[in-house]
Structure formats: structure tokens, C-alpha cells
């Protein structure tokens, strides 16, 4: 009978931890995520594109959880303020 050879591939990718994006909830290796603020635990990681879309949607670059400004050059266009229409009021 012949010799049996078992090859175990222990590349770096097989040792990477899997985490979930706090915005889109997609699971990937941690190397695909950024840590944009001081949050920790399950809300620590997010995709760069997800964070940028969220900043654009809310109109600022401050984390709503830890209140720190996002690192790594995120931008946001401020939301326009709504104009209050003047109404004529008669007081009797």
C-alpha cells in the first residue's frame, strides 16, 4: 500500500477572524473593515464605503454611538436646513 500525504494549508487567510459590518451586516475577514472611531465590540468594524454612505445620509462625520469624529478622511455634505414658512397669525 502507498504512502498517504496530508497537506494542511495554514495560510494567513485561513487564520483571519471573521467580523460583521455594523452598517450593512455583511460578514467578512477583519482585514476588509476599518475601525473609524472609538467604538468597540460588535460595532467596532465597518466597510469604508458603508461609513461614507452613512456620513452622506446623515450629513456629518461624527459617530452617533461614541460621538467621536470618524478618522481616515471621511466627508459629508451638511444637510440643508429647512426653512420655516412664516404664517400670518391674528390675535384677538
Beta strands, then each sheet from edge to edge (+ up, - down):
strand 1: 18-20
strand 2: 27-29
sheet 1: 1+ 2-
end
